[in-house]
């Protein structure tokens, strides 16, 4: 399966690698992309797609978690992050999108885990040389009961290859370079050609390595998450529960990140001022001045330059110091 991935290459590299004619999104490095977040997808523009010529490749935002167009209540039909490639052409949830709304999801790595519960060990999986690659996916435009539209997507999975079988019996469908045209061309009605591309990626072209357990938490998003964990290196230890005050701030910061990313993707808005007011309220409610958290943990939790503007981070750090959260080391 695929439940977490990364996209840290530059906009220029993405445009060149996938022959994108149009990019209207602010793409920043992301090292811990998780379900329900807004993600970039690439598809072939069709008649009716705003600000695009039919047939050209464009990037748009979608929420990772597929909702078929006919769904009325998402509580009864929760969004799906993965779809089985073997049945995607026939299953009622996906067959329309398979025919008319195929997409690729750009990535440069993904994560899998070994073990159970708190002992789960994360690994990063890449193609050798760490190039950009494309997951095969589908997208759909879902209209909620209140009339608002949301674009959603799903990553297709296939049987795993031998290398990754130690993690799971499924792996994401990764397209070979040059196969994207066939996958994206929904005007080509030989669906068997498209489905034939959904196969395990070759063992010899992939590798994996241990990474920090910090990747287990979706509130972390920095380049250190994708770094190989050195032999004998001390593992990250989550803060104890009594540091709830710090965690309240971290949660607000994380939600601020996602709200800002969503706002930029969807309508170009910047609502950091509102979120900062929420942060102050959360700090006051939690009685942060009585907490003495680990400054190293706090630094990791707040160091999200990829998604939160530097000015907002400076405000949060100032607030932390005001409330004596930084300890002797500071933030």
C-alpha positions as CSV (number, residue, x, y, z in Angstrom):
1,X,0.0,0.0,0.0
2,X,1.0,3.6,0.1
3,X,0.1,5.8,3.1
4,X,2.9,8.4,3.2
5,X,5.3,9.8,0.6
6,X,7.6,12.8,-0.3
7,X,7.9,15.4,-3.0
8,X,11.0,17.5,-2.4
9,X,12.2,18.4,-5.9
10,X,11.9,21.9,-7.2
11,X,9.0,23.3,-9.3
12,X,11.5,23.6,-12.3
13,X,12.5,19.9,-11.9
14,X,8.8,18.8,-11.8
15,X,7.9,20.8,-14.8
16,X,10.8,19.4,-16.8
17,X,10.5,15.8,-15.7
18,X,6.7,15.5,-16.5
19,X,6.4,17.9,-19.4
20,X,4.0,20.1,-17.6
21,X,2.6,22.9,-19.7
22,X,1.0,24.8,-16.9
23,X,1.7,25.1,-13.1
24,X,-0.4,27.4,-11.1
25,X,0.4,26.0,-7.7
26,X,3.0,27.1,-5.1
27,X,5.0,23.8,-4.7
28,X,7.4,23.6,-1.8
29,X,9.4,20.6,-0.6
30,X,7.3,18.2,1.4
31,X,8.8,15.3,3.3
32,X,5.8,13.7,5.0
33,X,2.7,13.8,2.8
34,X,-0.2,12.1,4.4
35,X,-3.8,11.2,3.6
36,X,-6.4,14.0,3.7
37,X,-3.8,16.6,2.7
38,X,-3.9,18.6,-0.5
39,X,-1.4,17.2,-3.0
40,X,-0.4,18.1,-6.6
41,X,-1.6,15.8,-9.3
42,X,-0.9,15.9,-13.1
43,X,-3.5,15.1,-15.7
44,X,-4.3,15.9,-19.3
45,X,-6.6,18.9,-19.7
46,X,-9.9,18.3,-21.3
47,X,-12.7,20.5,-22.7
48,X,-14.1,22.5,-19.8
49,X,-10.9,22.6,-17.7
50,X,-10.4,26.3,-16.8
51,X,-7.3,28.1,-18.1
52,X,-6.0,25.2,-20.0
53,X,-5.9,23.9,-23.6
54,X,-7.3,20.4,-24.2
55,X,-4.5,17.8,-24.4
56,X,-1.8,19.7,-22.4
57,X,-0.5,18.4,-19.1
58,X,-1.5,20.6,-16.1
59,X,-0.9,20.4,-12.4
60,X,-3.8,20.9,-10.0
61,X,-4.5,20.3,-6.3
62,X,-6.5,17.4,-5.0
63,X,-7.3,16.1,-1.5
64,X,-5.7,12.7,-1.0
65,X,-8.7,10.5,-0.3
66,X,-10.9,9.5,-3.2
67,X,-14.6,10.1,-3.1
68,X,-16.7,8.8,-6.1
69,X,-18.9,11.4,-7.7
70,X,-22.1,9.6,-6.6
71,X,-21.3,9.5,-2.9
72,X,-23.8,11.6,-0.8
73,X,-22.5,10.9,2.7
74,X,-18.8,10.6,3.4
75,X,-19.6,9.2,6.9
76,X,-21.1,6.1,5.2
77,X,-18.4,6.1,2.5
78,X,-15.1,7.3,3.9
79,X,-12.4,8.6,1.4
80,X,-10.1,5.9,0.0
81,X,-6.3,6.5,-0.3
82,X,-5.5,3.4,-2.3
83,X,-7.2,1.5,-5.1
84,X,-6.3,-2.0,-6.3
85,X,-5.0,-2.0,-9.8
86,X,-6.5,-5.4,-10.6
87,X,-10.1,-4.2,-10.2
88,X,-9.9,-0.5,-10.9
89,X,-11.5,-0.9,-14.3
90,X,-14.5,-2.7,-13.1
91,X,-15.2,-1.6,-9.5
92,X,-18.1,0.8,-9.3
93,X,-16.1,3.3,-7.2
94,X,-13.4,3.8,-9.8
95,X,-14.5,2.7,-13.2
96,X,-15.7,6.1,-14.4
97,X,-12.5,7.8,-13.2
98,X,-10.4,5.0,-14.8
99,X,-12.0,5.7,-18.1
100,X,-11.9,9.5,-18.0
101,X,-9.9,10.8,-15.1
102,X,-6.5,9.2,-14.8
103,X,-3.7,11.2,-13.3
104,X,-0.1,10.8,-12.1
105,X,1.1,11.9,-8.6
106,X,4.7,13.1,-8.6
107,X,6.9,11.8,-5.9
108,X,10.5,11.1,-5.0
109,X,10.1,8.6,-2.2
110,X,7.7,6.9,0.1
111,X,7.7,5.2,3.5
112,X,6.8,1.8,4.8
113,X,7.0,0.3,8.3
114,X,8.1,-3.0,9.9
115,X,6.8,-4.2,13.2
116,X,3.7,-3.5,15.2
117,X,2.4,-0.7,17.4
118,X,5.0,1.5,19.1
119,X,7.8,-0.8,17.8
120,X,7.1,0.0,14.2
121,X,10.3,0.9,12.4
122,X,10.0,3.3,9.4
123,X,11.9,2.9,6.1
124,X,12.3,5.2,3.2
125,X,11.9,3.7,-0.3
126,X,13.3,5.4,-3.4
127,X,14.3,4.6,-7.0
128,X,18.0,4.3,-7.2
129,X,19.6,7.7,-7.8
130,X,16.5,9.3,-6.0
131,X,14.9,10.7,-9.2
132,X,11.4,12.0,-9.5
133,X,8.8,9.4,-10.4
134,X,5.1,9.1,-10.9
135,X,2.5,7.1,-9.0
136,X,-0.5,6.0,-11.2
137,X,-3.6,7.5,-9.8
138,X,-7.2,8.6,-10.4
139,X,-9.1,11.8,-9.5
140,X,-12.7,12.9,-9.2
141,X,-14.6,16.1,-8.6
142,X,-17.0,15.5,-5.8
143,X,-19.8,17.8,-4.9
144,X,-20.9,17.9,-1.3
145,X,-24.5,18.2,-0.1
146,X,-24.0,22.0,0.4
147,X,-23.0,22.4,-3.3
148,X,-19.2,23.0,-2.8
149,X,-16.9,21.1,-5.1
150,X,-13.7,19.2,-3.9
151,X,-11.2,17.4,-6.2
152,X,-10.0,14.2,-4.6
153,X,-7.5,11.5,-5.7
154,X,-6.3,8.0,-5.0
155,X,-3.0,6.2,-5.5
156,X,-3.3,2.8,-7.3
157,X,-1.5,-0.2,-5.8
158,X,-0.4,-3.5,-7.2
159,X,1.2,-6.7,-5.9
160,X,4.5,-6.0,-4.2
161,X,7.8,-6.9,-5.7
162,X,10.3,-9.2,-3.9
163,X,12.3,-6.4,-2.5
164,X,9.4,-4.8,-0.7
165,X,7.5,-7.9,0.3
166,X,9.0,-7.7,3.8
167,X,7.0,-4.6,4.4
168,X,3.6,-5.3,2.7
169,X,1.9,-7.4,0.1
170,X,1.0,-4.3,-1.9
171,X,3.0,-1.4,-3.3
172,X,2.1,1.7,-5.2
173,X,1.9,1.4,-9.0
174,X,5.0,3.4,-10.3
175,X,5.0,4.2,-14.0
176,X,8.2,4.0,-16.0
177,X,9.3,7.2,-17.7
178,X,7.7,7.3,-21.1
179,X,4.6,5.4,-19.9
180,X,2.9,8.6,-18.6
181,X,1.6,9.5,-22.0
182,X,-0.4,6.2,-22.3
183,X,-1.7,6.5,-18.8
184,X,-2.8,10.1,-19.1
185,X,-4.3,9.9,-22.5
186,X,-8.0,9.3,-21.6
187,X,-9.0,9.8,-25.2
188,X,-7.3,6.5,-26.1
189,X,-10.1,4.1,-25.4
190,X,-8.1,0.8,-25.3
191,X,-8.3,0.5,-21.5
192,X,-6.3,-2.7,-21.5
193,X,-3.3,-0.7,-22.6
194,X,-3.6,1.6,-19.5
195,X,-4.2,-1.3,-17.1
196,X,-1.2,-3.2,-18.5
197,X,1.0,-0.4,-17.0
198,X,-0.2,-1.3,-13.5
199,X,2.5,-3.8,-12.4
200,X,5.2,-4.1,-9.7
201,X,8.3,-1.9,-10.3
202,X,11.5,-3.9,-10.8
203,X,13.5,-4.9,-7.6
204,X,16.8,-3.9,-9.0
205,X,15.8,-0.3,-9.6
206,X,14.7,0.4,-6.0
207,X,16.3,0.5,-2.6
208,X,15.4,1.4,1.0
209,X,16.9,2.5,4.3
210,X,16.0,3.2,7.9
211,X,14.8,6.7,8.8
212,X,13.8,8.4,12.1
213,X,10.6,7.5,13.9
214,X,9.8,11.2,13.7
215,X,8.2,10.4,10.4
216,X,5.5,8.5,12.3
217,X,4.0,11.9,13.3
218,X,2.4,13.9,10.5
219,X,3.1,17.1,12.3
220,X,6.8,16.8,11.4
221,X,7.8,17.9,7.9
222,X,11.5,18.6,7.3
223,X,14.4,17.3,5.2
224,X,15.8,15.3,8.2
225,X,12.8,12.9,7.9
226,X,14.2,11.4,4.6
227,X,17.8,11.2,5.8
228,X,19.3,7.7,6.3
229,X,19.5,6.9,10.0
230,X,23.1,6.2,10.8
231,X,24.1,3.0,12.5
232,X,24.1,3.5,16.3
233,X,22.4,6.9,16.0
234,X,20.1,7.7,18.9
235,X,16.4,7.3,17.9
236,X,13.9,10.0,18.3
237,X,11.8,9.6,21.5
238,X,8.3,11.1,21.6
239,X,7.7,13.6,24.5
240,X,5.9,12.3,27.6
241,X,2.2,12.9,28.0
242,X,2.7,15.5,30.7
243,X,4.1,17.9,28.1
244,X,0.5,18.5,26.9
245,X,1.0,22.3,26.8
246,X,3.7,22.1,24.2
247,X,1.8,19.6,22.2
248,X,-1.2,21.9,22.2
249,X,1.0,24.5,20.5
250,X,2.5,22.0,18.1
251,X,-1.0,20.9,17.1
252,X,-2.0,24.5,16.4
253,X,1.1,25.0,14.3
254,X,0.5,21.8,12.3
255,X,-3.1,22.8,11.6
256,X,-1.8,26.2,10.6
257,X,0.5,24.6,8.1
258,X,-2.2,22.5,6.5
259,X,-4.7,25.3,6.5
260,X,-2.2,27.6,4.8
261,X,-1.3,25.0,2.2
262,X,-5.0,24.3,1.5
263,X,-5.7,28.0,1.2
264,X,-2.8,28.6,-1.2
265,X,-3.9,25.6,-3.3
266,X,-7.5,26.4,-3.4
267,X,-7.9,30.2,-3.5
268,X,-4.5,31.9,-2.9
269,X,-5.5,33.1,0.6
270,X,-3.2,33.5,3.5
271,X,-4.9,33.1,6.9
272,X,-1.8,33.0,9.2
273,X,-3.0,35.9,11.3
274,X,-6.1,34.0,12.3
275,X,-4.1,31.0,13.1
276,X,-1.7,32.9,15.2
277,X,-4.6,34.2,17.3
278,X,-5.6,30.6,17.7
279,X,-2.1,29.7,18.9
280,X,-2.2,32.4,21.5
281,X,-5.6,31.2,22.7
282,X,-4.3,27.6,22.9
283,X,-1.2,28.6,24.8
284,X,-3.3,30.5,27.3
285,X,-5.8,27.7,27.8
286,X,-3.1,25.1,28.2
287,X,-1.2,27.1,30.9
288,X,2.0,26.8,28.9
289,X,4.0,28.9,31.3
290,X,4.1,26.0,33.7
291,X,5.5,23.5,31.2
292,X,9.2,22.8,30.8
293,X,9.5,20.9,27.5
294,X,12.5,19.5,25.7
295,X,13.8,22.3,23.5
296,X,15.1,19.8,20.9
297,X,11.6,18.3,20.5
298,X,10.2,21.8,20.2
299,X,12.7,22.8,17.6
300,X,11.8,19.8,15.4
301,X,8.1,20.5,15.9
302,X,8.3,24.1,14.8
303,X,10.9,23.8,12.1
304,X,8.4,23.6,9.2
305,X,9.9,26.2,6.8
306,X,8.5,24.3,3.8
307,X,4.9,25.1,4.7
308,X,4.7,28.0,7.2
309,X,6.0,31.4,6.3
310,X,9.1,32.6,8.2
311,X,7.3,35.5,9.7
312,X,4.6,33.2,11.2
313,X,7.3,30.9,12.6
314,X,9.1,33.9,14.1
315,X,5.8,34.9,15.8
316,X,5.3,31.4,17.2
317,X,8.9,31.2,18.4
318,X,8.6,34.7,20.1
319,X,5.4,33.4,21.8
320,X,7.3,30.3,23.0
321,X,10.0,32.5,24.5
322,X,7.4,34.8,26.1
323,X,5.9,31.8,27.8
324,X,9.3,30.4,28.9
325,X,8.9,27.3,26.8
326,X,12.4,27.4,25.2
327,X,14.4,26.1,28.2
328,X,18.1,27.0,28.5
329,X,18.8,26.1,24.9
330,X,16.0,28.2,23.4
331,X,14.4,27.4,20.1
